[in-house]
Amino acid sequence: MTIQVFDRRASKLLYERTVSRPFENPKAPSASGPRRRLTLSVARTECDRLAAESLLNRRYEWRGYGSHHKIGGSAYQTTFLARMGPSLAGTITLGVDTPEGLAADALFKAEIDEYRRVRGSRVCELTRFAFEKCDRKDNNSLLACLFHAVFLYGSDSYEGTDLFIEVNPRHRRFYEAMLGFKPIGELRMNGTVDAPSQLMWISVSEIASQIQRFRSGKSTCKHSLYSYFLSEAEEVRVKSRLALQGERGALSTLFEAC
């Protein structure tokens, strides 16, 4: 599999990683299988958003969360798409705080306000997260690439300090063990998905620290998405493209699959 992130406006490759089969951890032994290309992009068109909505509602309906969910085109939200070859494999939306707040404020405003009161803070949230089903190892590798790209994009574009996500409590352990999120507040009933919701939080600085600990070999955690994140060289290449695009503006359109 070849992993590529493109800057469409500059027509240049942001980074590329080739492994022997879809979603494979590059640290794991190689395995035979067809090569496929993973592209990470930002939804820029109505067609992109509709494709993301279709995947989101298909996966949400399978989990019993309904099939009525929308992905908007707000300037404060960036929807990422992960494609395997021509097929959409995953989507997630990164939102930055606005005068109207975050989506999570509907249930957890008091908890999030505690972080807003810290001087220099900028709260963000992850929403509309859905992926096609695949085996765990493959899934972890793809999720790590996407989360790392979202982290780099959000740090550069939004200068976020605190990241929140609402999850079903049955998924709480995954976010704690695999990414280091911590539960905040009590369970609340989320009417939009007709299911209980747990607010999770992690500081952006902790994400950066976790990445560095795994790269330096100082982490003893054997089961973490951070072990699948981009290498330092790959991250430097992405950051350099972010800096170039920042000089031109329009950061919301940085990642685009060719």
C-alpha positions as a printed Julia matrix, in Angstrom:
258×3 Matrix{Float64}:
   0.0     0.0    0.0
   1.2     3.51  -0.8
   0.09    6.21   1.63
   0.06    9.68   0.09
  -1.1    13.12   1.24
  -1.29   15.77  -1.48
  -1.41   19.55  -1.6
  -3.62   19.94  -4.65
  -2.99   23.67  -5.05
   0.77   23.1   -5.19
   0.37   19.77  -7.03
   2.98   18.27  -4.73
   3.12   15.19  -2.57
   3.06   15.88   1.16
   4.2    12.42   2.19
   4.24    8.88   0.91
   4.55    5.56   2.67
   4.54    2.18   0.95
   3.83   -1.07   2.78
   3.04   -4.5    1.49
  -0.7    -4.66   2.11
  -3.6    -2.35   3.06
  -3.29   -0.57   6.41
  -0.24   -2.58   7.46
   1.91   -1.28  10.31
   5.29   -0.47   8.71
   7.0    -1.79  11.88
   5.43   -5.22  11.46
   6.88   -8.03   9.33
   5.98   -7.73   5.67
   3.18   -9.82   4.24
   2.16  -10.64   0.72
  -0.89   -9.0   -0.75
  -2.02   -6.42  -3.29
  -0.7    -2.88  -3.1
  -3.35   -0.2   -2.67
  -3.13    3.55  -2.23
  -4.46    5.41   0.81
  -5.11    9.1    0.27
  -6.05   11.56   3.02
  -7.99   14.6    1.89
 -10.21   17.42   3.08
 -13.84   17.56   1.93
 -13.96   20.62  -0.32
 -17.02   19.97  -2.45
 -20.64   19.01  -1.94
 -19.82   15.67  -3.54
 -17.12   15.07  -0.91
 -19.5    15.92   1.94
 -22.25   13.72   0.54
 -19.82   10.81   0.25
 -18.76   11.35   3.87
 -22.41   11.55   4.96
 -23.23    8.32   3.15
 -20.45    6.45   4.94
 -21.3     8.07   8.27
 -24.99    7.19   8.08
 -24.32    3.66   6.87
 -22.01    2.95   9.8
 -24.15    4.84  12.33
 -27.28    2.99  11.24
 -25.44   -0.32  11.64
 -24.71    0.67  15.25
 -28.27    1.79  15.88
 -27.54    5.53  15.88
 -29.89    6.42  13.01
 -29.24    7.47   9.42
 -30.22   11.15   9.52
 -26.86   12.77  10.28
 -25.48   15.69   8.26
 -21.97   16.99   7.63
 -22.02   20.75   7.17
 -19.64   23.09   5.4
 -18.89   25.49   8.26
 -15.66   27.49   8.1
 -15.0    26.28  11.66
 -15.1    22.61  10.69
 -12.79   20.5    8.55
 -13.93   17.08   7.38
 -11.2    14.58   6.53
 -11.63   11.68   4.12
  -9.53    8.53   3.95
  -9.75    6.58   0.7
  -8.37    3.17  -0.16
  -7.95    3.32  -3.91
 -11.22    4.82  -5.21
 -13.27    3.73  -2.17
 -13.99    5.94   0.84
 -12.76    4.06   3.92
 -13.21    6.61   6.7
 -14.19   10.12   7.7
 -13.8    12.39  10.71
 -14.55   16.08  11.29
 -12.37   18.46  13.29
 -14.19   21.47  14.74
 -12.72   24.57  16.39
 -14.5    26.67  19.02
 -16.85   29.37  17.74
 -18.97   32.1   19.37
 -21.8    29.54  19.26
 -19.59   26.9   20.86
 -18.97   23.27  19.95
 -21.43   20.49  19.22
 -20.42   18.88  22.53
 -21.7    21.97  24.39
 -25.23   20.65  23.93
 -24.54   18.15  26.72
 -21.23   19.15  28.28
 -20.97   22.96  28.17
 -20.18   23.32  31.87
 -17.31   20.84  31.61
 -15.85   22.4   28.45
 -16.19   25.92  29.87
 -13.66   24.96  32.57
 -11.05   24.57  29.83
 -12.16   27.71  28.0
 -11.43   29.75  31.12
  -7.73   28.88  30.98
  -5.84   31.77  29.45
  -4.59   31.05  25.93
  -6.76   27.97  25.47
  -8.45   27.01  22.2
 -10.81   24.07  22.49
 -11.52   21.77  19.54
 -13.58   18.64  19.01
 -13.74   15.54  16.85
 -17.16   14.57  15.5
 -18.78   12.55  12.7
 -16.29    9.69  13.0
 -16.95    6.57  10.91
 -14.87    3.84   9.27
 -15.49    0.81   7.14
 -15.04   -2.41   9.06
 -11.71   -4.23   8.68
  -9.48   -6.35  10.9
  -8.05   -4.72  14.01
  -4.42   -4.49  12.92
  -5.3    -2.93   9.58
  -7.8    -0.6   11.23
  -5.23    0.66  13.76
  -2.71    1.54  11.08
  -5.23    3.5    9.01
  -6.68    5.27  12.07
  -3.21    6.29  13.23
  -2.35    7.87   9.88
  -5.62    9.8    9.89
  -5.37   10.95  13.52
  -1.79   12.09  13.0
  -2.75   14.09   9.91
  -5.66   15.68  11.82
  -3.33   16.51  14.72
  -0.8    18.22  12.43
  -3.49   20.09  10.53
  -5.31   21.21  13.68
  -2.13   22.33  15.43
  -1.06   24.38  12.44
  -4.43   25.79  11.37
  -6.25   26.25  14.67
  -3.53   26.29  17.34
  -5.79   24.1   19.44
  -4.84   23.35  23.04
  -7.56   20.93  24.15
  -9.3    18.24  22.13
 -12.69   16.71  23.01
 -14.73   13.87  21.61
 -18.07   12.37  22.64
 -18.14    8.58  22.59
 -20.46    5.77  23.49
 -19.25    4.43  26.87
 -18.56    1.02  25.34
 -15.8     2.72  23.28
 -14.33    4.62  26.21
 -11.58    2.09  26.88
 -10.33    2.32  23.28
  -9.8     6.08  23.47
  -8.18    5.8   26.89
  -5.79    2.97  26.05
  -5.06    3.72  22.4
  -4.85    7.52  22.39
  -4.66    8.69  26.01
  -8.02   10.46  26.24
  -9.49   10.93  29.74
 -13.21   10.85  30.66
 -14.7    14.17  31.74
 -18.02   14.53  33.56
 -20.78   11.98  33.84
 -22.67   10.02  31.22
 -25.43   11.95  29.46
 -28.1    10.77  27.06
 -27.45   12.03  23.52
 -30.74   12.36  21.7
 -29.16   12.77  18.26
 -27.96    9.15  18.34
 -30.37    7.88  21.02
 -27.47    6.52  23.07
 -25.46    7.42  26.19
 -22.51    9.75  25.65
 -19.21   10.13  27.51
 -17.1    13.27  27.02
 -13.4    12.5   26.55
 -10.51   14.98  26.63
  -6.81   15.13  25.83
  -4.44   18.09  25.71
  -2.81   18.72  22.35
   0.56   18.97  24.11
   0.04   15.44  25.47
  -0.51   14.14  21.94
   2.83   15.65  20.91
   4.5    14.14  24.0
   3.06   10.69  23.3
   4.35   10.81  19.73
   7.83   11.71  20.96
   7.85    9.02  23.67
   7.09    6.3   21.16
   9.68    7.58  18.71
  12.37    7.64  21.39
  11.47    4.16  22.64
  10.67    5.48  26.13
   7.07    4.28  26.14
   6.37    0.83  27.6
   2.8     0.71  26.28
   2.43   -2.19  23.87
  -1.07   -1.36  22.62
  -1.34    2.2   21.38
  -2.16    3.93  18.12
   0.9     6.13  18.63
   3.14    3.23  17.66
   1.53    3.4   14.18
   1.9     7.18  13.74
   4.02    8.81  11.03
   7.79    8.76  11.36
   9.66   11.92  12.28
  10.85   12.35   8.69
   7.3    11.99   7.36
   6.01   14.49   9.9
   8.69   17.03   8.96
   7.67   16.75   5.31
   4.01   17.32   6.16
   4.85   20.31   8.37
   6.97   21.87   5.65
   4.03   21.66   3.25
   1.76   23.14   5.91
   4.13   26.09   6.27
   4.23   26.67   2.51
   0.46   26.47   2.25
   0.12   28.81   5.23
   1.98   31.49   3.3
  -0.58   31.15   0.49
  -3.62   30.94   2.77
  -6.62   28.63   2.38
  -5.35   26.08   4.88
  -8.74   24.4    4.93
  -8.0    22.98   1.47
  -4.49   21.7    2.19
  -5.02   17.92   1.99
  -6.48   16.77  -1.26
  -6.35   13.32  -2.81
  -5.27   13.33  -6.42
